[in-house]
Amino acid sequence: MKSLSNAINGIVRAVREERNMKIHLVAASSVLLLSLFFKLSTVEFMILCLTIAFVVVCELFNTAVERIVDIIVSIDHPKAKAIKDISAGAVLVSALTSVIIGCFIFLPRIRMLIETGIYRCKNALVYVFSSVVIIAVLVFFIKALTQKDKSH
């Protein structure tokens, strides 16, 4: 139980202290909400969950590597920078891969939605209004999580 508690504490710390982790979680939440709208198959949903987990795991490892380097090397050193850059590169590769996978899953559905004409639907205004509200909430949420407090 102690190791589970430590693992949860590590994830919570990363979410609280790492801006990019917050961004990844907002993106993941958005994708999961979108998956409900498009009614993905079980396999597609599992692929999205694995992809999200892959990005989060890479970000956790990147955070750990950066902190280890900061402990070991107290000055700016080219090799320390290279280690951090390589670790960040792993996160970038995982994030880009997740975007590509998301495009393969969602773009055909979005295209079909556009081709069939959402405007023909009796409830088109509900979809438009709901979309605007969801986007506005996401924008405010991302801004609140990523913007530093300037009142001090």
NORHU-V751123 format. One record per pair of residues at least 4 apart in sequence whose C-alpha atoms are under 7 Angstrom apart, sorted by the first residue. I is the first residue (numbers start at 1). J is the second residue. If there is no record, write none. Layout:
# NORHU-V751123
i:I j:J
i:I j:J
This chain:
# NORHU-V751123
i:1 j:5
i:2 j:6
i:3 j:7
i:4 j:8
i:5 j:9
i:6 j:10
i:7 j:11
i:8 j:12
i:9 j:13
i:10 j:14
i:11 j:15
i:12 j:16
i:13 j:17
i:14 j:18
i:14 j:21
i:15 j:21
i:15 j:22
i:18 j:22
i:19 j:23
i:19 j:146
i:20 j:24
i:21 j:25
i:21 j:59
i:22 j:26
i:22 j:145
i:23 j:27
i:23 j:142
i:24 j:28
i:25 j:29
i:26 j:30
i:27 j:31
i:28 j:32
i:28 j:52
i:29 j:33
i:30 j:34
i:31 j:35
i:32 j:36
i:33 j:37
i:34 j:38
i:35 j:39
i:35 j:40
i:40 j:44
i:40 j:45
i:41 j:45
i:42 j:46
i:43 j:47
i:44 j:48
i:45 j:49
i:46 j:50
i:47 j:51
i:48 j:52
i:49 j:53
i:50 j:54
i:51 j:55
i:51 j:98
i:52 j:56
i:53 j:57
i:54 j:58
i:54 j:94
i:55 j:59
i:55 j:91
i:55 j:94
i:55 j:95
i:56 j:60
i:57 j:61
i:58 j:62
i:58 j:90
i:58 j:91
i:59 j:63
i:59 j:91
i:60 j:64
i:61 j:65
i:62 j:66
i:62 j:87
i:62 j:88
i:63 j:67
i:64 j:68
i:65 j:69
i:66 j:70
i:66 j:84
i:67 j:71
i:68 j:72
i:69 j:73
i:69 j:80
i:70 j:74
i:77 j:81
i:78 j:82
i:79 j:83
i:80 j:84
i:81 j:85
i:82 j:86
i:83 j:87
i:84 j:88
i:85 j:89
i:86 j:90
i:87 j:91
i:88 j:92
i:89 j:93
i:90 j:94
i:91 j:95
i:92 j:96
i:93 j:97
i:94 j:98
i:95 j:99
i:96 j:100
i:97 j:101
i:98 j:102
i:99 j:103
i:100 j:104
i:101 j:105
i:102 j:106
i:103 j:107
i:106 j:110
i:107 j:111
i:108 j:112
i:109 j:113
i:110 j:114
i:111 j:115
i:112 j:116
i:113 j:117
i:113 j:118
i:114 j:118
i:118 j:124
i:119 j:124
i:123 j:127
i:124 j:128
i:125 j:129
i:126 j:130
i:127 j:131
i:128 j:132
i:129 j:133
i:130 j:134
i:131 j:135
i:132 j:136
i:133 j:137
i:134 j:138
i:135 j:139
i:136 j:140
i:137 j:141
i:138 j:142
i:139 j:143
i:140 j:144
i:141 j:145
i:142 j:146
i:143 j:147
